[in-house]
Amino acid sequence: MENILIEKHDAIAIVTINRPTKLNALNKATIQELHDGFKSLNEDKSVKAIIVTGSGEKAFVAGADISEFANFSVEEGEKLAAEGQRLLFDFVQNLSTPVIAAVNGFALGGGLELAMSCHFRVASDNAKMGLPEVTLGVIPGYGGTQRLAQLVGKGRAMEMIMTAGMIDAEKAKNYGLVNHVVAQAELLEFAKGIASKITKNSSVAIAKAIQAVNANYIDGTNGYQVEIENFGYCFGTEDFKEGTTAFLEKRKAEFPGK
């Protein structure tokens, strides 16, 4: 892969978007590589959590590669958004392996949309986030209008999108856009610390929890019913047997992930 790096530390995988000369901007090739990388890691049962970040200190992802679509037609624009959402943003949101965004520096446009598609976010204290698409005469097209409103509320999302303004890490934390803010030098280790806690738990139960939480945001889907069904599903798993047995035996569970 030319645009991303993947490394593994025990049960944790780190995906680094590596286009530093372009501030890690997302082009079609990078989106495809990210899809392939996430798909491969999700199929690797030894990987229990994934962290995605950007190379260097300046940017997580500074946006989409505008040069690729500056001359697109209406039909090409629609296809760009649909394909991007299918390949990466919706794909990450619905991945059964937890994905943590470690946001360092600028997360703008498609970069913030990628971070928002992850299951939750931690940020460095120098992070800046925003959706500046209206300055180009276009709107966020990779789920930004939907996920930002879900995370920070309609009014704040409207203001951020309409003004095209950036917010800093502390404001993002106050808005509920990120869970934690830490010094940049500590960002990756902090994210790995959270990921390590995740890896100790049942990967089967976590996958079902992700599915149930996401169900609340799907039109026509009863999230409570999905929760009931997924709760019941867990009773038939080896992880449930191990978890309950370990609890009763007063020992730490060793989940088989089945």
C-alpha positions as CSV (number, residue, x, y, z in Angstrom):
1,M,0.0,0.0,0.0
2,E,1.3,3.4,-1.0
3,N,-0.8,5.8,1.2
4,I,-1.3,4.0,4.5
5,L,0.8,2.1,7.0
6,I,-0.5,-0.8,9.2
7,E,1.3,-2.1,12.2
8,K,0.2,-4.5,14.9
9,H,0.9,-4.4,18.7
10,D,-0.5,-7.6,20.2
11,A,-4.3,-7.4,19.7
12,I,-4.2,-3.7,18.6
13,A,-3.7,-2.5,15.0
14,I,-2.6,1.0,14.1
15,V,-3.6,2.4,10.7
16,T,-1.6,5.5,9.7
17,I,-2.7,7.6,6.8
18,N,0.7,8.5,5.2
19,R,0.6,11.3,2.7
20,P,2.5,14.0,4.7
21,T,3.2,16.2,1.7
22,K,-0.6,16.4,1.1
23,L,-1.4,16.8,4.8
24,N,-2.8,13.2,4.5
25,A,-5.6,14.4,2.3
26,L,-8.0,11.6,1.1
27,N,-7.9,10.8,-2.6
28,K,-9.6,7.8,-4.3
29,A,-6.6,5.6,-3.9
30,T,-6.3,6.3,-0.2
31,I,-10.0,5.6,0.4
32,Q,-9.6,2.3,-1.4
33,E,-6.5,1.4,0.6
34,L,-8.2,2.3,3.8
35,H,-11.2,0.1,2.9
36,D,-8.9,-2.8,2.1
37,G,-6.9,-2.3,5.2
38,F,-9.9,-2.1,7.5
39,K,-11.5,-5.1,5.8
40,S,-8.4,-7.2,6.3
41,L,-8.0,-6.2,9.9
42,N,-11.6,-6.9,10.6
43,E,-11.2,-10.4,9.2
44,D,-8.1,-11.0,11.4
45,K,-9.4,-12.5,14.6
46,S,-6.2,-11.7,16.4
47,V,-7.0,-8.0,16.1
48,K,-9.4,-6.8,18.8
49,A,-9.2,-3.0,18.3
50,I,-8.0,-0.6,15.6
51,I,-6.6,2.9,16.0
52,V,-6.5,5.2,12.9
53,T,-4.3,8.3,12.8
54,G,-2.4,10.6,10.5
55,S,1.3,10.7,9.9
56,G,3.3,13.7,11.2
57,E,2.3,16.4,13.6
58,K,0.3,18.7,11.4
59,A,-2.7,16.7,10.3
60,F,-4.9,13.7,10.9
61,V,-6.5,14.3,7.5
62,A,-6.7,17.9,6.2
63,G,-9.6,17.1,3.8
64,A,-10.3,15.5,0.5
65,D,-8.0,15.9,-2.5
66,I,-9.9,18.7,-4.3
67,S,-7.8,18.4,-7.5
68,E,-9.5,15.0,-8.1
69,F,-13.1,16.3,-8.4
70,A,-12.8,20.0,-9.3
71,N,-14.2,19.4,-12.7
72,F,-16.8,16.8,-11.9
73,S,-20.4,16.8,-13.2
74,V,-23.5,16.4,-11.1
75,E,-23.6,12.7,-11.8
76,E,-19.9,12.3,-11.0
77,G,-20.3,14.2,-7.7
78,E,-23.1,11.9,-6.6
79,K,-21.1,8.8,-7.5
80,L,-18.1,10.2,-5.6
81,A,-20.1,10.6,-2.4
82,A,-21.9,7.3,-2.7
83,E,-18.8,5.3,-3.4
84,G,-16.8,7.0,-0.7
85,Q,-19.5,6.4,1.9
86,R,-19.9,2.8,0.9
87,L,-16.2,2.0,0.7
88,L,-15.0,3.8,3.8
89,F,-17.2,6.0,6.0
90,D,-20.3,3.7,6.4
91,F,-17.9,0.7,6.3
92,V,-15.9,1.9,9.3
93,Q,-19.0,2.9,11.2
94,N,-20.4,-0.6,10.9
95,L,-17.2,-2.5,11.3
96,S,-17.5,-5.2,14.0
97,T,-14.0,-4.4,15.3
98,P,-13.9,-1.2,17.4
99,V,-12.1,1.7,15.6
100,I,-10.7,4.6,17.6
101,A,-9.7,7.9,15.8
102,A,-6.6,9.4,17.2
103,V,-6.9,13.0,15.9
104,N,-3.6,14.8,15.6
105,G,-3.6,18.3,14.1
106,F,-6.1,19.3,11.4
107,A,-9.2,17.1,10.8
108,L,-11.1,19.0,8.2
109,G,-13.7,18.0,5.7
110,G,-13.3,14.3,4.8
111,G,-10.8,14.0,7.7
112,L,-13.4,15.0,10.3
113,E,-15.9,12.8,8.4
114,L,-13.5,9.9,8.8
115,A,-13.0,10.6,12.5
116,M,-16.8,10.8,13.0
117,S,-17.3,7.5,11.3
118,C,-15.0,5.8,13.9
119,H,-16.7,4.5,17.0
120,F,-15.2,7.2,19.1
121,R,-12.4,9.8,19.1
122,V,-9.5,11.1,21.1
123,A,-7.6,14.3,20.2
124,S,-4.3,15.9,20.7
125,D,-4.4,19.4,22.3
126,N,-3.4,21.0,19.0
127,A,-6.2,19.4,17.0
128,K,-8.5,21.6,14.9
129,M,-11.7,20.3,13.4
130,G,-14.2,21.6,10.9
131,L,-16.3,21.1,7.8
132,P,-15.2,23.9,5.4
133,E,-16.9,22.5,2.3
134,V,-19.3,25.5,1.8
135,T,-16.2,27.7,1.1
136,L,-15.8,25.6,-2.1
137,G,-19.5,25.8,-3.0
138,V,-20.3,22.3,-2.0
139,I,-21.5,20.5,1.2
140,P,-20.0,17.7,3.2
141,G,-20.5,14.5,1.1
142,Y,-19.1,11.7,3.2
143,G,-21.7,11.7,5.9
144,G,-20.7,15.0,7.6
145,T,-24.1,16.6,7.6
146,Q,-25.6,13.5,9.4
147,R,-22.9,12.4,11.8
148,L,-21.9,15.9,13.0
149,A,-25.6,16.6,14.0
150,Q,-25.8,13.3,15.7
151,L,-22.7,13.9,17.8
152,V,-22.9,17.6,18.6
153,G,-26.6,18.5,18.1
154,K,-28.4,20.2,15.2
155,G,-27.7,23.8,16.1
156,R,-24.0,23.4,16.6
157,A,-23.7,21.3,13.5
158,M,-25.6,23.9,11.5
159,E,-23.3,26.7,12.8
160,M,-20.1,24.7,12.1
161,I,-21.2,23.8,8.6
162,M,-22.6,27.2,7.6
163,T,-19.6,29.3,9.0
164,A,-17.0,26.7,7.8
165,G,-15.2,27.5,11.0
166,M,-12.8,25.3,12.9
167,I,-13.1,24.4,16.6
168,D,-10.2,23.5,18.8
169,A,-9.8,20.3,20.8
170,E,-11.2,21.6,24.0
171,K,-14.4,22.9,22.3
172,A,-14.7,19.6,20.5
173,K,-14.6,17.8,23.8
174,N,-17.2,20.2,25.3
175,Y,-19.4,19.6,22.3
176,G,-19.1,15.8,22.7
177,L,-17.3,15.4,19.4
178,V,-14.2,13.9,21.1
179,N,-14.0,11.9,24.3
180,H,-10.6,12.9,25.5
181,V,-7.9,15.6,24.8
182,V,-4.3,14.9,25.6
183,A,-0.9,16.3,24.7
184,Q,0.2,15.4,21.2
185,A,3.2,13.4,22.4
186,E,0.9,11.2,24.5
187,L,-1.9,10.8,21.9
188,L,-1.0,7.4,20.5
189,E,-0.1,5.8,23.8
190,F,-3.3,7.2,25.4
191,A,-5.4,5.7,22.5
192,K,-3.5,2.4,22.9
193,G,-4.3,2.4,26.6
194,I,-8.1,2.6,25.8
195,A,-7.7,0.0,23.1
196,S,-5.9,-2.3,25.5
197,K,-8.9,-2.2,27.9
198,I,-11.2,-3.1,24.9
199,T,-9.1,-6.1,23.9
200,K,-9.7,-7.7,27.4
201,N,-13.4,-7.9,26.8
202,S,-15.5,-10.2,24.6
203,S,-15.1,-9.3,20.9
204,V,-18.3,-11.0,20.1
205,A,-20.3,-8.9,22.6
206,I,-18.6,-5.7,21.5
207,A,-19.5,-6.4,17.8
208,K,-23.1,-6.9,18.8
209,A,-23.1,-3.8,20.9
210,I,-21.7,-1.7,18.0
211,Q,-24.5,-3.1,15.8
212,A,-27.2,-2.3,18.5
213,V,-26.0,1.3,19.1
214,N,-25.8,2.0,15.3
215,A,-29.3,0.6,14.9
216,N,-30.7,3.7,16.6
217,Y,-29.6,5.8,13.7
218,I,-31.1,3.7,10.9
219,D,-34.5,4.9,9.6
220,G,-37.2,2.3,10.1
221,T,-35.1,0.2,12.5
222,N,-36.2,-0.4,16.1
223,G,-32.9,-0.1,18.1
224,Y,-34.5,-1.6,21.2
225,Q,-35.5,-4.7,19.2
226,V,-32.0,-5.1,17.8
227,E,-30.7,-4.8,21.3
228,I,-33.1,-7.5,22.5
229,E,-32.1,-9.9,19.6
230,N,-28.3,-9.2,20.1
231,F,-28.6,-9.7,23.8
232,G,-30.2,-13.1,23.2
233,Y,-27.6,-14.0,20.6
234,C,-24.9,-13.5,23.2
235,F,-26.3,-16.3,25.3
236,G,-25.4,-18.8,22.6
237,T,-21.7,-17.8,22.4
238,E,-18.6,-19.4,23.9
239,D,-17.7,-15.9,25.2
240,F,-20.8,-15.8,27.3
241,K,-20.1,-19.2,28.8
242,E,-16.5,-18.1,29.6
243,G,-17.4,-14.7,30.9
244,T,-20.1,-16.0,33.3
245,T,-18.0,-19.0,34.4
246,A,-15.0,-16.7,35.1
247,F,-17.2,-14.3,37.1
248,L,-18.6,-17.1,39.2
249,E,-15.1,-18.6,39.7
250,K,-13.8,-15.2,40.6
251,R,-11.1,-15.2,37.9
252,K,-10.3,-13.1,34.8
253,A,-12.1,-14.3,31.7
254,E,-10.1,-15.6,28.7
255,F,-12.5,-14.9,25.8
256,P,-12.1,-17.2,22.8
257,G,-13.9,-14.7,20.6
258,K,-16.6,-17.1,19.5
